Amino acid sequence: SQQGEEDPQALSIQEGENATMNCSYKTSINNLQWYRQNSGRGLVHLILIRSNEREKHSGRLRVTLDTSKKSSSLLITASRAADTASYFCATGVGLSGGYNKLIFGAGTRLAVHP
Amino acid sequence: EPEVTQTPSHQVTQMGQEVILRCVPISNHLYFYWYRQILGQKVEFLVSFYNNEISEKSEIFDDQFSVERPDGSNFTLKIRSTKLEDSAMYFCASPRDNRPNYGYTFGSGTRLTVV
């Protein structure tokens, strides 16, 4: 498999439920980022977690990182219909002090039903 | 939050023609990136640009591709002789807040359709 593989590929839940998406990667990373993409639109940065961090919160988002297992998870709590989108993890790799190219996963398509 | 602007939003071109995609990154950034996303597939790194030079390019970024900064602020991605398989969304990106480890701001993309 390739760097940054998410699972599940698709997730369908009801409003108010929590959504958990997982991401695995293979190589050493400087950071791991999560992006959201509405259909046919651009990528929106959600949250970044550095390789020396284990957990990070931002509003209804919670990200964990386990570098020993080379995996991360994104939890969206109390989901809303407006959270319907594709979610991608992306690993920042490279040498240049944080300005890294991103290696994206295939994404999880989240559908939140009212 | 500062924006990254891409034009055009949609470009249709005939196979073999040259296309130029444009991007206005967040100002005063030295780093700049182009990515592409074939429909239904993952986003792929194409090229990074640092201080007016290409710093890294992927295997996808072959001799048909070039990137320039024609006027000191705008960036262009040129595909010299388009192929059907070049049909994709093309995104440019700048580091957020001009600081490392803060993620990236992506433009809304150009959808390129080669017919």
HADDOCK unambig.tbl for C-alpha pairs under 7 A between the chains (distance, minus, plus):
assign (segid A and resid 33 and name CA) (segid B and resid 103 and name CA) 6.94 0.50 0.50
assign (segid A and resid 41 and name CA) (segid B and resid 108 and name CA) 5.81 0.50 0.50
assign (segid A and resid 42 and name CA) (segid B and resid 106 and name CA) 6.45 0.50 0.50
assign (segid A and resid 42 and name CA) (segid B and resid 107 and name CA) 6.05 0.50 0.50
assign (segid A and resid 42 and name CA) (segid B and resid 108 and name CA) 4.08 0.50 0.50
assign (segid A and resid 42 and name CA) (segid B and resid 109 and name CA) 5.81 0.50 0.50
assign (segid A and resid 43 and name CA) (segid B and resid 106 and name CA) 5.79 0.50 0.50
assign (segid A and resid 44 and name CA) (segid B and resid 105 and name CA) 6.97 0.50 0.50
assign (segid A and resid 44 and name CA) (segid B and resid 106 and name CA) 6.79 0.50 0.50
assign (segid A and resid 45 and name CA) (segid B and resid 103 and name CA) 6.72 0.50 0.50
assign (segid A and resid 45 and name CA) (segid B and resid 104 and name CA) 6.58 0.50 0.50
assign (segid A and resid 45 and name CA) (segid B and resid 105 and name CA) 6.67 0.50 0.50
assign (segid A and resid 48 and name CA) (segid B and resid 102 and name CA) 6.67 0.50 0.50
assign (segid A and resid 48 and name CA) (segid B and resid 103 and name CA) 6.36 0.50 0.50
assign (segid A and resid 97 and name CA) (segid B and resid 100 and name CA) 6.69 0.50 0.50
assign (segid A and resid 98 and name CA) (segid B and resid 100 and name CA) 4.34 0.50 0.50
assign (segid A and resid 98 and name CA) (segid B and resid 101 and name CA) 4.88 0.50 0.50
assign (segid A and resid 99 and name CA) (segid B and resid 100 and name CA) 5.22 0.50 0.50
assign (segid A and resid 99 and name CA) (segid B and resid 101 and name CA) 6.80 0.50 0.50
assign (segid A and resid 102 and name CA) (segid B and resid 45 and name CA) 6.77 0.50 0.50
assign (segid A and resid 103 and name CA) (segid B and resid 44 and name CA) 6.98 0.50 0.50
assign (segid A and resid 103 and name CA) (segid B and resid 45 and name CA) 6.90 0.50 0.50
assign (segid A and resid 104 and name CA) (segid B and resid 42 and name CA) 6.40 0.50 0.50
assign (segid A and resid 104 and name CA) (segid B and resid 43 and name CA) 5.79 0.50 0.50
assign (segid A and resid 104 and name CA) (segid B and resid 44 and name CA) 6.82 0.50 0.50
assign (segid A and resid 105 and name CA) (segid B and resid 42 and name CA) 6.14 0.50 0.50
assign (segid A and resid 106 and name CA) (segid B and resid 41 and name CA) 6.45 0.50 0.50
assign (segid A and resid 106 and name CA) (segid B and resid 42 and name CA) 4.64 0.50 0.50
